[in-house]
Amino acid sequence: DEEDEEDEIVSSSKRRKKASDHHAKLMKKLLKTTIHYTDKEKRRLSGVFMKLPSPTELPAYYDLIKRPMDFEKIRDKLKSGLYETFDDMVADVLLLFNNARRYNREGSLIYADSVELQVMGIFID
């Protein structure tokens, strides 16, 4: 009996580790929409957020930003089923946008693009 209870606890925790199919589909759709979003001039805003610069290229970024995030990492985590909830994925997207605004100056294109993508995706902090 004790063994059955243990198996139930383990299987229950395993089930919670992966988002439901419904939530996974919503996450994929929202991520795809955000990545493919273009502005009025048909410029894709996500380009600079797809892959982080290397620490060699931009060491100052890594001095300031302690939890770097990019859309490739988010997409990989989503494909691997590593997000337990929709909110977990949103937290990584918000981290990406907040990092961009922390490192880049207000008024810069990257700063503005992060704001527009966040508003477009309705990622409310």
C-alpha positions as CSV (number, residue, x, y, z in Angstrom):
1,D,0.0,0.0,0.0
2,E,2.8,2.4,0.9
3,E,4.4,1.6,-2.4
4,D,1.2,2.4,-4.3
5,E,0.9,5.8,-2.5
6,E,4.5,6.5,-3.5
7,D,3.9,5.6,-7.1
8,E,0.8,7.8,-7.1
9,I,2.7,10.8,-5.7
10,V,5.5,10.4,-8.3
11,S,3.0,10.0,-11.2
12,S,1.0,13.0,-10.0
13,S,4.1,15.2,-9.8
14,K,5.2,14.0,-13.3
15,R,1.8,15.0,-14.7
16,R,2.2,18.5,-13.3
17,K,5.5,19.0,-14.9
18,K,4.2,19.4,-18.4
19,A,1.6,21.9,-19.6
20,S,-1.7,20.6,-20.8
21,D,-2.0,20.2,-24.6
22,H,-4.4,23.1,-24.6
23,H,-1.9,25.4,-22.8
24,A,1.0,24.1,-24.9
25,K,-0.9,25.1,-28.1
26,L,-1.7,28.5,-26.7
27,M,1.9,29.1,-25.7
28,K,3.1,28.0,-29.2
29,K,0.6,30.3,-30.9
30,L,1.5,33.3,-28.7
31,L,5.2,32.8,-29.1
32,K,4.8,32.4,-32.9
33,T,2.7,35.5,-33.1
34,T,5.2,37.5,-31.1
35,I,8.2,36.3,-33.1
36,H,6.6,37.0,-36.4
37,Y,5.0,40.3,-35.5
38,T,6.0,43.2,-37.9
39,D,5.5,46.9,-37.5
40,K,3.9,49.3,-39.9
41,E,7.0,49.3,-42.1
42,K,6.9,45.4,-42.2
43,R,10.0,45.2,-40.0
44,R,10.1,42.1,-37.8
45,L,10.8,43.4,-34.3
46,S,11.9,40.1,-32.7
47,G,15.1,39.7,-34.7
48,V,17.4,41.2,-32.1
49,F,15.7,39.1,-29.4
50,M,16.1,35.8,-31.1
51,K,19.6,35.0,-29.9
52,L,21.7,36.6,-27.2
53,P,25.0,38.2,-28.1
54,S,27.9,36.1,-26.9
55,P,29.7,37.1,-23.7
56,T,32.8,37.8,-25.8
57,E,30.9,40.2,-28.1
58,L,29.1,42.0,-25.3
59,P,30.6,41.3,-21.9
60,A,29.0,44.4,-20.3
61,Y,25.6,42.8,-21.0
62,Y,26.4,39.8,-18.9
63,D,27.9,42.0,-16.1
64,L,24.5,43.8,-15.8
65,I,22.0,41.0,-16.8
66,K,22.2,38.0,-14.4
67,R,19.4,35.9,-16.1
68,P,19.8,36.3,-19.9
69,M,16.9,35.1,-22.0
70,D,16.2,35.0,-25.7
71,F,13.4,33.7,-28.0
72,E,15.5,30.7,-29.0
73,K,15.8,29.5,-25.4
74,I,12.0,30.1,-24.9
75,R,11.2,28.2,-28.1
76,D,13.5,25.3,-27.0
77,K,12.0,25.1,-23.6
78,L,8.5,25.1,-25.1
79,K,9.4,22.3,-27.6
80,S,11.0,20.3,-24.8
81,G,7.9,20.6,-22.6
82,L,9.8,22.4,-19.8
83,Y,7.0,24.9,-19.1
84,E,4.6,23.7,-16.5
85,T,2.2,26.5,-17.0
86,F,1.4,29.3,-19.4
87,D,2.6,31.8,-16.7
88,D,6.0,30.1,-16.7
89,M,6.5,30.9,-20.4
90,V,5.2,34.4,-19.9
91,A,7.6,34.9,-17.1
92,D,10.5,34.1,-19.5
93,V,9.2,36.4,-22.2
94,L,8.8,39.2,-19.6
95,L,12.4,38.5,-18.4
96,L,13.6,38.9,-22.0
97,F,11.8,42.3,-22.4
98,N,12.8,43.6,-19.0
99,N,16.4,42.6,-19.7
100,A,16.3,44.5,-23.0
101,R,15.0,47.6,-21.2
102,R,17.5,47.3,-18.4
103,Y,20.5,47.2,-20.7
104,N,19.3,49.5,-23.5
105,R,18.6,53.2,-23.1
106,E,15.0,54.5,-23.2
107,G,14.5,55.9,-26.7
108,S,16.7,53.3,-28.4
109,L,15.1,51.0,-31.1
110,I,15.7,47.9,-29.0
111,Y,14.0,49.4,-26.0
112,A,11.1,50.6,-28.1
113,D,10.8,47.2,-29.8
114,S,10.7,45.4,-26.5
115,V,7.8,47.7,-25.3
116,E,5.9,47.3,-28.6
117,L,6.3,43.5,-28.5
118,Q,5.2,43.3,-24.9
119,V,2.1,45.4,-25.5
120,M,1.3,43.5,-28.8
121,G,1.5,40.2,-27.0
122,I,-0.3,41.6,-23.9
123,F,2.5,40.4,-21.7
124,I,1.6,42.4,-18.6
125,D,4.3,42.6,-15.9
